[in-house]
C-alpha cells in the first residue's frame, strides 16, 4: 500500500469517522445481525457469489444507473476507431491528430523517439510496453484466416478439443448454480477473479454490440433453429436457444495504474487485455469439452459493453468515469461471453458509488488533463458534448438511454494519442481504487454503502493521505520493486 503523506494518524482518522470507543456506533448501526450461529455460518456457504453484508442487491436489470428501456439499444461499434470514428478527416488534419488505425509509421516513430528520457518513457519502459501487448488475440485466427478473431476461439486451438459426443460419451449435465461455481473455479485457475451470470432476454441482449470495428463486415446475428454458433465472412451467428451470459472479472496492476500516464501504465493495460483474452480462450475450450458452445468478442472493442455487463450482472456500479467500480478492487476488468451451459440469473448491486460520485467526488474529472469527464454534480441523460469541437459525433461513442456522466471519449482518446499511452489518470486517482490490505478501507467502504453522511470527509481524507497517481519521480521505481512486485503484478 502506498505510504501516507499526512501527519494525520490512522487512529485520528478512525476517531474522525466515529469508529473508535463510543463513536463506533456508525459502523455498528450498519453491521449485519445474525439471530444464531447457523444463520451466520450460512453466509459462508460454498457458493459462486459472496458479496459482503454491506453490498445491497437490487432488482433484476435495475442498476443504480437509471436506464430508459425505450431508448437504450445495442451499440454499433463498427465505426469505433478511437479518434477517427469521432471526427472527419479534415478536422483530424486541422488538429494534427491522425486516426489510430491510419497513422503514418514514420511520424509515429519520430514522436516516440522524442519522448525518450522523460519519466515513464525510458527505453525499458518502451520495451515493457511493447512486450506486454495482448499476444493471445493476435495469434487467434478463424477458419478464413482472419487474425484477432476470438468469436469461436482460435480455430486450431478449438479443433484440438473433443466434445463428449465425438468421444461417444454423454455431455456434462449440472444445475445452473453448480455450473456457476464450477466456472468460477475454472476462471480463478485460469487467472481471473470472479463470475456473474445473466439470462439472454429482451433487456440483457442489448448489452451486445451490433458489430465491432475489427471486423465491421461481420455483425453479430441471433438465429433460432440452430444448435451451434457459426461464422461466415458476412456474419457471426449466435443461437438463441438456451443462451446465457457469463461475465467474468480479472485484475489489473495497482502499482502500474498509479504510474499513469506512462509507457509503464500502458504496458499494464496491454497485459490486462492479454489476461482477459487468455481466460476467454481457456473457457471456450473448457466449455466445448463439456459439450456446450461459448462465444466471445475480440480484444477490441469486443462483443459487448463490458462495463455495462459488469454493472448489470452485479459486479459493481458505473462511476463518474464510465467504468464499473467494484466493491473490492476497482481496477478489475469484466468481459462478457455467451454460452448454452445452464447458468443462474444475478442482480445489480448498490454499495454507494453513484451516490458518492454525486454528493462528494469529482476527483477523476479534476485530474483529467483534457476535461473529458463531466464535472456536473448530477448524472444526465444528455450525451457528451464539446462546444470547442464542432465536428464531434458523440453518438459514435456514447450509447443513449442511460442517466450517467457521459464521457467525451474523443477528448479522452486525443490525450491517448498526445501521450502515446492509454492515459489512465482517472483510474489512478479514483477514490475507490485502493488495495484491500488496509483495515481502514475495509471499514470505510461499508460506511459509504450505508450512508452519504461522511462521503465528503472520505473524499478529503483521500487527498490528505496522498492517494492517487504517483509523482513522476517515482515512476521508474517500478523497475526496483523486486520482491515487492506482486505476482502477475496484481497479487
GUKOLLO-769373 format. One record per residue (C-alpha): residue in one letter; x, y, z; residue number from 1. Coordinates in steps of 0.05 Angstrom, whole numbers, plus 5000, padded with zeros to 4 digits. Each point is the difference from the previous one (the first is absolute). Example, Ala and Ser with C-alpha at 12.3 -4.5 7.8 and 13.67 -1.06 7.14 Angstrom:
REM residues 2
NODE_resn_u_v_w_resi
NODE_A_5246_4910_5156_1;
NODE_S_5027_5069_4987_2;
This chain:
REM residues 491
NODE_resn_u_v_w_resi
NODE_X_5000_5000_5000_1;
NODE_X_5024_5070_4983_2;
NODE_X_5028_5038_5060_3;
NODE_X_4960_5056_5032_4;
NODE_X_5023_5071_4987_5;
NODE_X_4964_5032_5059_6;
NODE_X_5012_5011_5074_7;
NODE_X_4931_4973_5013_8;
NODE_X_5007_4932_5033_9;
NODE_X_4957_4940_4986_10;
NODE_X_4970_5004_5070_11;
NODE_X_4983_5074_4990_12;
NODE_X_4967_4980_4934_13;
NODE_X_4960_4945_5035_14;
NODE_X_4979_5049_5054_15;
NODE_X_4980_5050_4947_16;
NODE_X_4951_4953_4969_17;
NODE_X_4973_4977_5067_18;
NODE_X_5030_4930_4999_19;
NODE_X_5035_4998_5068_20;
NODE_X_4973_4996_5070_21;
NODE_X_4929_5025_5010_22;
NODE_X_5001_5027_4929_23;
NODE_X_4999_4930_4970_24;
NODE_X_4925_5009_4994_25;
NODE_X_5002_5019_4926_26;
NODE_X_5031_4935_4981_27;
NODE_X_4959_4960_5049_28;
NODE_X_4936_5028_4973_29;
NODE_X_5016_4974_4931_30;
NODE_X_5027_4932_5021_31;
NODE_X_4960_4937_4985_32;
NODE_X_4963_4964_5056_33;
NODE_X_4997_4924_5004_34;
NODE_X_4947_4967_5043_35;
NODE_X_5041_4938_5011_36;
NODE_X_5066_4967_4980_37;
NODE_X_4969_4959_4945_38;
NODE_X_4974_5062_4966_39;
NODE_X_5068_5032_5004_40;
NODE_X_5035_4938_4974_41;
NODE_X_4952_4996_4941_42;
NODE_X_5029_5064_4971_43;
NODE_X_5065_4963_4989_44;
NODE_X_4967_4944_4961_45;
NODE_X_5038_4972_4940_46;
NODE_X_4969_5042_4946_47;
NODE_X_5027_5037_4939_48;
NODE_X_4974_5067_5026_49;
NODE_X_5023_5030_5066_50;
NODE_X_4986_5074_5007_51;
NODE_X_5016_5034_5066_52;
NODE_X_4942_5015_5046_53;
NODE_X_5003_5075_4983_54;
NODE_X_4988_4988_4925_55;
NODE_X_4926_5006_4987_56;
NODE_X_4969_4958_4944_57;
NODE_X_4951_5036_4955_58;
NODE_X_4944_4974_4955_59;
NODE_X_5016_4965_4935_60;
NODE_X_5025_5048_4946_61;
NODE_X_4992_5060_5046_62;
NODE_X_5070_5028_5011_63;
NODE_X_5015_5065_5036_64;
NODE_X_5010_5031_4931_65;
NODE_X_4928_5012_4976_66;
NODE_X_4983_4972_4931_67;
NODE_X_4947_5023_4951_68;
NODE_X_4981_4933_4970_69;
NODE_X_4964_5035_4943_70;
NODE_X_5065_5034_4978_71;
NODE_X_5057_4954_5020_72;
NODE_X_5019_4950_4946_73;
NODE_X_5061_4961_4976_74;
NODE_X_5059_5045_4982_75;
NODE_X_5027_5000_4930_76;
NODE_X_5076_4996_5010_77;
NODE_X_5017_4988_4927_78;
NODE_X_5026_5071_4993_79;
NODE_X_5031_5003_5070_80;
NODE_X_5070_5023_4980_81;
NODE_X_5028_5038_5059_82;
NODE_X_5007_5069_4967_83;
NODE_X_4984_4987_4927_84;
NODE_X_4931_4974_5017_85;
NODE_X_4981_5065_5035_86;
NODE_X_5026_5053_4951_87;
NODE_X_5004_5008_4924_88;
NODE_X_5068_4998_4968_89;
NODE_X_5001_5076_4987_90;
NODE_X_4994_5014_5075_91;
NODE_X_5053_4949_5017_92;
NODE_X_5047_5035_4952_93;
NODE_X_4985_5067_5033_94;
NODE_X_5019_4976_5069_95;
NODE_X_5057_4956_4976_96;
NODE_X_4968_4938_5030_97;
NODE_X_5001_4939_4954_98;
NODE_X_4952_4943_5007_99;
NODE_X_5032_4945_5043_100;
NODE_X_4990_4951_4943_101;
NODE_X_5027_5046_4945_102;
NODE_X_5061_5033_5031_103;
NODE_X_5063_5007_4959_104;
NODE_X_5053_4953_5029_105;
NODE_X_5056_5050_4990_106;
NODE_X_4963_5054_5038_107;
NODE_X_4986_4952_5057_108;
NODE_X_5073_4979_5005_109;
NODE_X_5022_5072_5003_110;
NODE_X_4951_5017_5055_111;
NODE_X_5019_4939_5040_112;
NODE_X_5074_5017_4996_113;
NODE_X_4986_5072_5023_114;
NODE_X_4971_4973_5066_115;
NODE_X_5060_4958_5021_116;
NODE_X_5034_5023_5063_117;
NODE_X_4938_5028_5034_118;
NODE_X_4972_4967_5063_119;
NODE_X_4960_4939_4980_120;
NODE_X_5029_5002_4930_121;
NODE_X_5067_4965_5007_122;
NODE_X_5025_4947_4951_123;
NODE_X_4982_4945_5049_124;
NODE_X_4930_5030_5009_125;
NODE_X_4991_4999_4924_126;
NODE_X_5025_4928_4995_127;
NODE_X_4953_4980_5057_128;
NODE_X_4941_5034_4966_129;
NODE_X_5014_4963_4934_130;
NODE_X_5015_4933_5033_131;
NODE_X_4936_5002_5041_132;
NODE_X_4953_5008_4941_133;
NODE_X_4941_4952_4997_134;
NODE_X_5032_4944_4960_135;
NODE_X_4943_4950_5009_136;
NODE_X_4950_5035_4954_137;
NODE_X_5055_5013_4949_138;
NODE_X_5012_4925_4995_139;
NODE_X_4926_4983_4993_140;
NODE_X_4973_4987_4930_141;
NODE_X_4933_4975_4974_142;
NODE_X_4990_4950_4944_143;
NODE_X_5008_5055_4949_144;
NODE_X_5069_5019_5026_145;
NODE_X_4977_5066_5029_146;
NODE_X_5043_5022_5060_147;
NODE_X_4973_5029_5065_148;
NODE_X_4942_4952_4994_149;
NODE_X_4977_4971_5066_150;
NODE_X_4925_4994_4988_151;
NODE_X_5005_4924_4997_152;
NODE_X_5070_4997_5030_153;
NODE_X_5062_4987_4957_154;
NODE_X_4981_4946_4950_155;
NODE_X_5063_4959_5009_156;
NODE_X_4996_5002_5075_157;
NODE_X_4926_4985_5002_158;
NODE_X_5006_4942_4950_159;
NODE_X_5046_4966_5051_160;
NODE_X_4942_4993_5048_161;
NODE_X_4954_4940_4993_162;
NODE_X_4927_5006_5021_163;
NODE_X_4971_4943_5041_164;
NODE_X_4958_4982_4938_165;
NODE_X_5063_4991_4959_166;
NODE_X_5026_4952_5053_167;
NODE_X_4935_4962_5002_168;
NODE_X_4983_5026_5069_169;
NODE_X_4941_5038_5029_170;
NODE_X_5012_5074_5010_171;
NODE_X_5008_5029_5069_172;
NODE_X_4937_5018_5039_173;
NODE_X_4995_5044_5062_174;
NODE_X_4954_5049_5035_175;
NODE_X_5007_5074_4982_176;
NODE_X_5027_5016_5070_177;
NODE_X_5051_4944_4999_178;
NODE_X_5021_5019_4929_179;
NODE_X_5013_5071_5024_180;
NODE_X_5043_4975_5058_181;
NODE_X_5037_4954_4952_182;
NODE_X_5014_5058_4952_183;
NODE_X_5023_5045_5057_184;
NODE_X_5051_4947_5020_185;
NODE_X_5023_4995_4928_186;
NODE_X_5004_5075_4990_187;
NODE_X_5042_5009_5063_188;
NODE_X_5047_4944_4978_189;
NODE_X_5007_5032_4931_190;
NODE_X_5019_5067_5031_191;
NODE_X_4934_5035_5012_192;
NODE_X_4966_5019_5065_193;
NODE_X_4925_4992_4999_194;
NODE_X_4937_4988_4957_195;
NODE_X_4928_5023_4996_196;
NODE_X_4945_4974_4954_197;
NODE_X_4939_5026_4962_198;
NODE_X_4948_4969_4955_199;
NODE_X_4994_5024_4929_200;
NODE_X_4934_5038_4995_201;
NODE_X_4971_5064_4969_202;
NODE_X_5040_5043_5049_203;
NODE_X_5067_4966_5007_204;
NODE_X_5007_4988_4926_205;
NODE_X_5010_5075_4993_206;
NODE_X_5068_4993_5034_207;
NODE_X_5027_4970_4936_208;
NODE_X_5028_5043_4945_209;
NODE_X_4971_4999_4930_210;
NODE_X_5070_4987_4975_211;
NODE_X_5071_5023_5012_212;
NODE_X_5053_5040_4962_213;
NODE_X_5049_4942_4996_214;
NODE_X_4952_4964_4953_215;
NODE_X_4945_5050_4982_216;
NODE_X_4978_4956_4942_217;
NODE_X_4981_4944_5049_218;
NODE_X_4943_5025_5045_219;
NODE_X_4975_4957_5058_220;
NODE_X_4935_4966_4981_221;
NODE_X_4952_4959_5043_222;
NODE_X_4967_4939_4967_223;
NODE_X_4949_4950_5023_224;
NODE_X_4997_4928_4978_225;
NODE_X_5075_4987_5005_226;
NODE_X_5038_4963_5054_227;
NODE_X_5071_5027_4991_228;
NODE_X_5028_5069_4983_229;
NODE_X_5034_5011_4933_230;
NODE_X_5037_5054_4962_231;
NODE_X_5001_5021_4927_232;
NODE_X_5036_5058_4966_233;
NODE_X_4936_5042_5006_234;
NODE_X_4974_4983_5070_235;
NODE_X_5013_4968_5068_236;
NODE_X_4940_4959_5021_237;
NODE_X_4979_4985_5072_238;
NODE_X_4944_4949_5015_239;
NODE_X_4942_5028_5038_240;
NODE_X_4981_4933_5032_241;
NODE_X_5021_4992_5073_242;
NODE_X_5049_5059_4996_243;
NODE_X_5029_5027_5065_244;
NODE_X_5049_5056_5015_245;
NODE_X_5064_4988_5040_246;
NODE_X_5037_5061_5026_247;
NODE_X_5069_4989_5030_248;
NODE_X_5048_5048_5033_249;
NODE_X_5076_5005_5003_250;
NODE_X_5047_5047_5035_251;
NODE_X_5047_5054_4976_252;
NODE_X_5063_5025_5033_253;
NODE_X_4991_5053_5053_254;
NODE_X_5074_5017_5000_255;
NODE_X_4998_5011_4925_256;
NODE_X_4935_5040_4999_257;
NODE_X_5026_5052_5050_258;
NODE_X_5058_5013_4951_259;
NODE_X_4952_5030_4949_260;
NODE_X_5009_5025_4947_261;
NODE_X_5064_4964_4979_262;
NODE_X_5024_4942_4959_263;
NODE_X_5000_4960_5065_264;
NODE_X_4925_5011_5010_265;
NODE_X_4991_4987_4926_266;
NODE_X_5035_4933_5005_267;
NODE_X_4956_4983_5060_268;
NODE_X_4937_5016_4960_269;
NODE_X_5025_4958_4941_270;
NODE_X_5014_4942_5047_271;
NODE_X_4932_5006_5032_272;
NODE_X_4969_4990_4931_273;
NODE_X_5045_4940_4990_274;
NODE_X_4975_4970_5065_275;
NODE_X_4928_5007_4978_276;
NODE_X_5014_4970_4932_277;
NODE_X_5036_4940_5029_278;
NODE_X_4945_4986_5052_279;
NODE_X_4947_5004_4945_280;
NODE_X_5036_4950_4956_281;
NODE_X_5011_4952_5058_282;
NODE_X_4926_5004_5017_283;
NODE_X_4978_4989_4928_284;
NODE_X_5043_4937_4997_285;
NODE_X_4976_4976_5068_286;
NODE_X_4927_5009_4985_287;
NODE_X_5006_4966_4932_288;
NODE_X_5030_4940_5037_289;
NODE_X_4937_4998_5042_290;
NODE_X_4957_4996_4937_291;
NODE_X_4977_5073_4997_292;
NODE_X_5016_5061_4958_293;
NODE_X_5028_5067_5022_294;
NODE_X_5012_5063_4958_295;
NODE_X_5034_5065_5016_296;
NODE_X_5030_5063_4971_297;
NODE_X_5068_5019_4974_298;
NODE_X_5047_5042_5042_299;
NODE_X_4974_5067_4973_300;
NODE_X_4947_5026_5005_301;
NODE_X_4968_4933_5018_302;
NODE_X_4933_4967_4993_303;
NODE_X_4964_5042_5052_304;
NODE_X_5001_5058_5049_305;
NODE_X_5045_4969_5052_306;
NODE_X_4988_5054_5053_307;
NODE_X_4925_4993_4987_308;
NODE_X_5004_4924_5007_309;
NODE_X_5040_5007_5065_310;
NODE_X_4949_5047_5029_311;
NODE_X_4937_4964_4977_312;
NODE_X_5026_4933_5027_313;
NODE_X_5018_5027_5068_314;
NODE_X_5076_5011_4999_315;
NODE_X_4994_5073_5017_316;
NODE_X_4972_5068_4981_317;
NODE_X_5015_5048_4943_318;
NODE_X_5040_5058_5029_319;
NODE_X_5013_5070_4973_320;
NODE_X_5053_4977_4950_321;
NODE_X_4954_4947_4969_322;
NODE_X_5035_4937_5026_323;
NODE_X_4973_4947_5047_324;
NODE_X_5023_5016_5070_325;
NODE_X_5006_4934_5039_326;
NODE_X_4988_4993_5074_327;
NODE_X_5068_4969_5013_328;
NODE_X_5052_5019_4948_329;
NODE_X_4978_5055_4954_330;
NODE_X_5053_4986_4948_331;
NODE_X_4968_4935_4978_332;
NODE_X_4975_4992_4929_333;
NODE_X_4940_4960_4978_334;
NODE_X_4986_4962_4936_335;
NODE_X_4936_4969_4972_336;
NODE_X_4993_4932_4969_337;
NODE_X_4937_4964_4975_338;
NODE_X_4989_4925_5010_339;
NODE_X_4945_4948_5001_340;
NODE_X_5026_4970_5064_341;
NODE_X_4943_5011_5050_342;
NODE_X_5015_5057_5048_343;
NODE_X_4961_5039_5055_344;
NODE_X_4979_5073_4997_345;
NODE_X_5035_5054_5041_346;
NODE_X_4977_5069_5019_347;
NODE_X_5033_5069_5001_348;
NODE_X_5028_5026_5066_349;
NODE_X_5005_5065_5039_350;
NODE_X_5057_5017_5046_351;
NODE_X_4998_5075_4994_352;
NODE_X_5043_5016_4939_353;
NODE_X_4950_5042_4960_354;
NODE_X_4978_5038_5063_355;
NODE_X_5074_5012_5018_356;
NODE_X_5016_5026_4931_357;
NODE_X_4938_5044_5003_358;
NODE_X_5005_5029_5070_359;
NODE_X_5074_5008_5012_360;
NODE_X_5050_4979_4947_361;
NODE_X_5025_5029_4935_362;
NODE_X_5072_4979_5009_363;
NODE_X_5006_4964_4933_364;
NODE_X_4971_5059_4964_365;
NODE_X_5046_5049_5036_366;
NODE_X_5062_4961_4979_367;
NODE_X_4979_4986_4928_368;
NODE_X_5049_5042_4958_369;
NODE_X_4950_5009_4942_370;
NODE_X_4936_5009_5041_371;
NODE_X_4969_4939_4967_372;
NODE_X_4964_4981_5065_373;
NODE_X_4939_5040_5020_374;
NODE_X_5005_5045_5061_375;
NODE_X_4924_5002_5007_376;
NODE_X_4976_4980_5069_377;
NODE_X_4940_4960_4974_378;
NODE_X_5002_4947_4946_379;
NODE_X_4961_5017_4937_380;
NODE_X_4963_4968_4941_381;
NODE_X_5038_5047_4953_382;
NODE_X_5058_4975_4959_383;
NODE_X_5069_5030_5007_384;
NODE_X_5011_5064_4961_385;
NODE_X_5059_5046_4987_386;
NODE_X_4984_5069_4972_387;
NODE_X_5074_5010_4981_388;
NODE_X_4996_4940_4952_389;
NODE_X_4943_5012_4950_390;
NODE_X_5015_4935_4964_391;
NODE_X_4989_4957_5062_392;
NODE_X_4954_4940_4988_393;
NODE_X_4980_4978_5070_394;
NODE_X_4952_4948_4974_395;
NODE_X_5060_4962_4974_396;
NODE_X_5027_4986_5069_397;
NODE_X_4942_5012_5048_398;
NODE_X_4940_4954_5003_399;
NODE_X_4938_5040_5019_400;
NODE_X_4948_4975_5049_401;
NODE_X_5038_5004_5065_402;
NODE_X_5002_5053_5053_403;
NODE_X_5074_5007_5014_404;
NODE_X_5061_5044_4991_405;
NODE_X_5013_4989_4926_406;
NODE_X_5074_5001_4984_407;
NODE_X_5026_5042_4943_408;
NODE_X_5040_4942_4972_409;
NODE_X_5025_5040_4941_410;
NODE_X_5034_5048_5049_411;
NODE_X_5024_4941_5042_412;
NODE_X_5029_4963_4941_413;
NODE_X_5033_5063_4974_414;
NODE_X_5042_4999_5064_415;
NODE_X_5017_4928_4986_416;
NODE_X_5030_5022_4934_417;
NODE_X_5035_5060_5029_418;
NODE_X_5033_4960_5056_419;
NODE_X_5009_4935_4961_420;
NODE_X_4966_4963_5057_421;
NODE_X_4931_4978_5023_422;
NODE_X_5006_5058_5050_423;
NODE_X_4966_4968_5061_424;
NODE_X_5005_5061_5046_425;
NODE_X_4926_4994_5018_426;
NODE_X_5010_4928_5021_427;
NODE_X_5061_5016_5042_428;
NODE_X_4964_5058_5035_429;
NODE_X_4933_4965_5014_430;
NODE_X_4984_5000_5074_431;
NODE_X_4976_4928_4995_432;
NODE_X_5065_4977_4968_433;
NODE_X_5034_4972_5062_434;
NODE_X_5035_4937_5019_435;
NODE_X_4959_4958_5049_436;
NODE_X_5058_4991_5048_437;
NODE_X_4982_5058_5046_438;
NODE_X_4949_4991_5055_439;
NODE_X_4979_5072_4992_440;
NODE_X_4974_4989_4930_441;
NODE_X_4962_4939_5022_442;
NODE_X_4963_5043_5051_443;
NODE_X_4991_5061_4955_444;
NODE_X_4966_4961_4944_445;
NODE_X_4941_4973_5042_446;
NODE_X_4989_5069_5028_447;
NODE_X_4996_5029_4929_448;
NODE_X_4953_4944_4981_449;
NODE_X_4951_5017_5056_450;
NODE_X_5002_5076_5007_451;
NODE_X_5022_5062_4962_452;
NODE_X_5012_5038_5065_453;
NODE_X_5076_4992_4997_454;
NODE_X_5012_4999_4925_455;
NODE_X_5030_5069_4999_456;
NODE_X_5046_4983_5058_457;
NODE_X_5025_4937_4965_458;
NODE_X_5012_5039_4936_459;
NODE_X_5042_5052_5037_460;
NODE_X_5038_4946_5038_461;
NODE_X_5017_4965_4935_462;
NODE_X_5036_5064_4979_463;
NODE_X_5031_5010_5069_464;
NODE_X_5030_4930_5001_465;
NODE_X_5031_5012_4931_466;
NODE_X_4964_4946_4962_467;
NODE_X_4997_5001_4925_468;
NODE_X_5051_4999_4945_469;
NODE_X_5073_5002_5022_470;
NODE_X_5043_5061_4983_471;
NODE_X_5044_4990_4939_472;
NODE_X_5064_4993_5040_473;
NODE_X_4971_4935_5029_474;
NODE_X_4981_4967_4934_475;
NODE_X_5067_4969_4985_476;
NODE_X_4999_4967_5069_477;
NODE_X_4957_4948_4964_478;
NODE_X_5065_4967_4977_479;
NODE_X_5027_4995_5071_480;
NODE_X_4939_4970_5034_481;
NODE_X_5033_4932_4999_482;
NODE_X_4967_4953_5050_483;
NODE_X_4948_5054_5014_484;
NODE_X_4972_4991_4930_485;
NODE_X_4936_4958_5008_486;
NODE_X_4995_4935_4961_487;
NODE_X_4972_5018_4930_488;
NODE_X_5005_5072_5024_489;
NODE_X_4933_4992_5036_490;
NODE_X_5012_4957_5061_491;
